Amino acid sequence: MYKGDYQKKLTTAARAVEHIAHGSTLVHGMGTGEPPALLGAIADRVRAGDLKALKVFSLLPMEHVGRTLLAADLSDRLSAYCWFVSGADRELVKCGLNHFVPNEFHQIPRLLRDFMKVDVAVTTVSPMDKAGFFSFGTVNDYISTAARCAKRLIVEVNRHMPRVFGDSLLHISEVDAVVENDLPLLETVPSPPKPEAEAIGHLIAEMVPDGATIQLGIGGIPNAVCRHLESHQDLGVHTELFCPGMMHLIQKGAVTGRRKNLHCRKHVFTNALGDRAMYEFMNDNPSMESYPVSHTNDPHVIAQNDHMISINSTIEVDILGQCNSEYLGGFEFSGTGGQLDYVRGAFNSRGGKSIIAFYSTAHNGEISRVVPRFKPGTVVTTPRMDTHFLVTEYGAVNLKGKSTRERALDIISIAHPRFRDDLLKEAENMRLL
């Protein structure tokens, strides 16, 4: 029955996008959900002048979007918007050819549902099962909502996309057109570990009790944290991003999810980015569950798991305790993402901790990431009232319940020693000491 429905909707990428009208608003899947064949076909129509005034919404655009809809020659032929900036659109944002939309990640599905009119949604999905269901696979975030809000939904079926459980299923009856393309999924290669990351990973691991539920991102520090958590017991996962380090903790038995209050024994995420081995591990694995970001990143949902530990990073911290995690050189460098969602959710969890970890310096030690005050115009990602634990390779400090004087001294204590005297002088000038 469903095979017949599938065949009726199966078409080429070029034909699938023929029905997109001038002036349409398009939302596409992020990360490994970027559908290369469909994005390429849409870009061809724009380039040929056959599709005008297109509005494209992205979040953390990667390789496929960068090569197609964000190509330099199309920058004046469509309107590009982003909810999170990446290397693929950072220069476009700087020069005003891509428009950043401030947001908290968990609110994007509501923005799509209540504040936008989505004409077309395109994304990559896993192959259809015998019951007629695809899976959103490694991506759920906002695209599962966009798929249901859009007037037209086109999916690109890829046999490499893992089949994932949870609230991740999409029925053939909900789809307007199907395209097949088995290009390998985008993969990330972990950066070589830094000695500072190992020191930070060790400090954070000591702050995580057995039975805690963790959230962390991707990169050198999260990888180091995972390595130092291998001897822990009964950890749980409730995270925005699922990464290879978490997979290794599951395989080693450190993560079981047995002591979670919510989604017990399930490893919950909204987006996953890693290597082929991780995608194969996720495929048809009943312990893996994906949910919309409106669920995974809702601070009230996050707080339901006791001993929730969120681990995020930042660009710089001032001695008041404010964190700038998205602004660099006077421009939007990334975005708020889910940092504030998890900072607030983890702190409100019984026994929970919000941890923001960062290297004490940047540019080979030339610049301190602990600063007296932010430059005018700098965006504050995590307000000082929300900041809980800060960690560098020089230590960990808890800012909750501290006076401005105590906070300043604590923050300066984890700065690089080379910069501490100057920071103390500035703290005096600011009447904090």
N, C-alpha and C positions, 0 to 999 in steps of 0.2 A: 504493500500500500504506500508506504512512505518513500520507497525507492522511486515510484512513479512520480510523486510530487517533486522529489529531488531532481529527477531528469527534466521535468517540465521547466524548472527554474534555473537549470544549469545553462550557462552561456559563457561567452568570452568577456574579458574585462572591458573591451571597447564597447560592446553592445550593452553591458550592464550599466555603464555610466551615461548612455545616450539620453536617458530620461531626466538627467539633472538639468534643471532650468537655470536660466540667467538669474543672478541675484540670490541664489540659494545659499543657505547656511549649512556647512558641512562639518561634522565632527568625526574624527577617526580614532581608532584604537591607538593606545600609547605603547611604547617599548616594543616587545615582541608581538604586540597586537597590530603594529603598523602593517597594512596589507600592500605589499610592493606592486603587485600587478594592477590593482585598482587605483592606487595613487599615481602610478605611471600613466594610466589611461586618462585619468582626470587632468593631469598636467598636460598631456598631449592636446586635449580639447582646449584648454586655456591658451596654450602656446599657438594653436591654430586660429585663435580668435573665435572659436565656436562656442566658448563658454565664458561669459563676462560677469563681472561684479560678484564673483564668488567670495564668500566669507569662510575662512578656514580656521577652526579652533583646534589647537594642539596642547599637549602637556608633556614637557620633557621630550621634544622631538628628537629623533635619532636618525640613523643613516638613511632609511628609505624616504622619510619626509624631506630630509635635507637635500636629497638628490632629485626630488620631484617638485612638490608644491612650494618648497622654500628655495628652489634654485634661483640664482641671481637674476636670470632673465625674466622671471615671472613676478618679481617683487613689485612691479608697477602695474601688473595685470590682475591681481587679486588682493584681497584684504586679509592679512594674516593676524591671528590673535593667539596668545598663549597664556596658560595658567601657571606655567613653570618654564623658566628659561634654561636652555642647554647650549652646548657648543654649536648646535645646528642652527640656532636662530639668535645667538647672543649679539652678533654684529648687526643683524637686522633690527633688533630692539634698540641698540645704541643709536642708530641713525634714523629711527622713527618709521621703519618699514615693516615693523611687526609690533603689535600693541599688547603690552602686558596687562592682564586682568587680575588684580589682587584678589586673593581668596584664602580661605582655610580649606584644606583638601576635602574634608568630610562634607563641605557644603556644596561642592560642585554638582553632584546629582540634583540637588534642589534648584541650583541656578538653571540647570538644563530643563528641569520639569516646570518650574514656576516663573522663570524670568526670561526664557529664550524660546524661540520657535525654531526647532531643528528640522530642516528639510530632509537631510540625508545623513545617514550614519554608515560608516564602512569600517570593518574590522576583520582580523584573522580569527578563525575558529578551528576547533578540532574536527575530525571527520564525524559524520552523522552515525548514530548507533541505530540498532534495529527498531527502536521505539520512536525514531524520528528526531532525536535530540542531538544538537551540537553542544560543545562546551566552549565557554569563553577562554578556557585554558589558563594561561599564565597571567591574563589580564581580566580584571573585573571592574575595579575602580569606578569610573564614571561611565564607561562604554556600555555596561549592561543597562544603565538607565537611559542613555542616549538611544540605544537600540529600540527601546520601547516608546520613546518620545518622538522619534523621527517619523516623518511621513513615508520615507522610503529607507529600507534597510538592505544593504548589500554585504554579503559575507564572502570572504576568501578562505576556502577550505585548504588546510595545510596538514598533511599527514604527520608532520613533525610537531605540531601543536599538541601538548598533552591533554588528555581528558581528565578534568578535575571535577570533584564533587562540591557539595555545598550549594549555595545559591548561584550556580554558574551555568545552568542549562538554558538552552535556546532551542525552541522547536521549529521545525521546517515551516510550519504554518505561519510563523511570525516573520518569515524572510521573504523579501521580494525577488531577489536574484542571488544566484550562487555562482562563484567562480572558483576554479581549482588552480592551485599553484603551490608546489612543494619545495620552494626555496628554503634552505636551512634557516632556522630561527636565529635572530641576532644573539650573540654571546658576548659576555664580558670576561676579560682576563684580569685576575687579581693583581694589583700592583705589588712589587716586592716589599716585604715587611721592613719597617723602620725600627731602629732600637727604641725610639720614643713610643711607637705604637705598642710594642711589647710591654713597656713600663706602664702605659695607660691601661692596657688590657688586663694586666695583673691587678692593678688597683681596683678596677671596676669589678672583676670577678670576685674579689673579696667582699664586695658590697652586695653581691647577689646571693640570697639564701637558697638552700635546697627547696624545691617546690615552687619557686617564683615563676611568673610568666614574663617572658621577655619580648621586647621590641627593639630592633636595631636596623640600621641601614646597610649600605654597602661601602667597601673601601678598606683601607689599611687598619684603622682602629677597630671597626666591627669584626674584621677577620681575626685580629689579635684577641679581642674579647672572647670570641668563640673558642679559640685554642685554649684559653685559660679556664673555660667552663667545662672542659671535657670530663673532669672528675666529679662534677655536680650530679645531683640525683633529682629525678622527677621534675625537671623544668618543663614549662609549657611555652607555647608560641602563640601569640596574638599580635600580629605585626602588619604594618603597611606593606613592607617589602620582604619577600622571602628570598634568602640568598644561600649560596653554597655552604657557608659556615653553619647555618642552621641545619641543613641536610646532614652534614657530618655529625652534628650533635645528636640528631635522631638516630643515625646509624650506629653511633657509639653507645646508645642507651642513656645518654644524659638527659635528653628530652623525651618525655613520655606523655605529658599532658594529663597525667592521672589526678593531679591535685588542682586542676583548673575548676573554677566555679561555673564558668560559661564555656560551652563547647568542650566538655571534658573529653580527654584523649584525642582531640582533634588539633591539627596544626593549621591555624587560621591565618589567612593573608588576603590581600586584595590585589597585589601585583608581585610578580616574580621575575628576577633577572639573574642569569647565571650562565652555566655552560651546558653542553649537551647531556652530560651525566646527570645534572640536576633535573633537567626537563624529563629525562627518562625515568628518574626516580619518582617524579610527581605523577607520571602517567598512570591512570587507572588505580591510583593509590587511595584507598578509602579513608586513610588517616589525614589526607590533605583536603582542606576545604577552603574555597574562595567565596568571598562575599563582597557586595558593593562597598565602596569606601565610606558611604554614608553610615554603614554599620561598623566596619573595622576601625574607623577613625573617630567615631562619635565618642567624645570624652566620657559620657555617661555609660556607654557600653564598655569602654576600656576599663573603667573603674570597677566593674563588676567582678573582675578577677583579683583575688587577694594577692598581695605582694607583687603587684605589677611593676616591672622595672623597664622604663623607657631609656634608650641610649641613643642620643643624637649628637650632631656636631655643629660647629658654628665657625664663622669667619673671624669674629672678634668679640670681646667682652669688655665693657667699661667697668670702672671701679664702683659704679652704682649697682652693678649686677645685670645690666641690660645686655641682651645678646643680639648681635646683627649676624644673621645666618644667610643673607641673600643679597646684600648690596656691596659692591666693590668698585672703587675708582669713580664714584659718582653715578654709577649705572646699576640697573637690576642685573645681577649676576646669575641668580637661580630663582628662588621663590620661597614662600613660607612653607609650602608643602604640608606635611602632616606634623611638623615639629610641635607647634602649639597645641594641636589636638592631643598628642601623647604626653606633652609636659603636664597639661591639666588633668588628663585622664589618669595618669600614673600617680600623681600626687594625691588624687582623691580616692585612690584604691587603699583598702585597709593594709597598712604595712608597705605601701608602695613608695617608689622613689623615681623621681625624674632626674636623669643624669645627662648633662651636656659636656661632652669631652672634646678636647682640641689640643693641638700641638701649641706649645707656648710661643713659638716664633714662626715666621714665614720668611720666604726669600733667603734661604740658607742662613737663618739666624739674624738677619739684618733688621727685621721688623718684629716688634712685639705684638702678639695678638691680644694682650691685655693692654688697654689704652685708658688714659684718664677720662677722656670724653670722646664721643663720636663726632666726626666732622659734620657741619651743618647739612641737613638734608638726608643724612643716613637713616635707613629704615630700621626700626626696632622689630625684630621677629618675635622674641620672647621678652615681655616686659619684666622689669625687676621684681614685681610682686609675684611673678610666676616662677622665677628661677629657683631651683631647689639645690641640687648638687652640681658643682663645676669640678672638672677633673683635667689636669694636664700631667705631663710626665713628672712634675714636681710635687704632685699631691692631689688630694680631694678635699673640698670644703663644702659645708652645708650652710646655705645662706638663710634658710627659713628661721624666722624669729630673731634675726640679728639686727642691730642698729646699723645706721649708715656707716658709722665709724668701724664697727666690727666687720661689716661686709667688706669695706675697702681694704682693711688689713688682711682679711682672709684671702681676698682675690689677689692682692699683691703677693701674698706668700706662695702662690702657685705660678706666678709669672717667672720668666727666665731671670736668674739672678743678675744678669747684666743690666736689666732694666728696672730693677726694684727701687733703687735710690731715687731715680727720676720720678717714678710713680708715686713714691712717698712724698716727694716735694710737691707734686701736683695735687695730691690729696690734701696737703696742708693749704695750698692756695685755694682749693675748693671748699675750705672750712669743714672738711670731713674729719680731720685730725686736730 
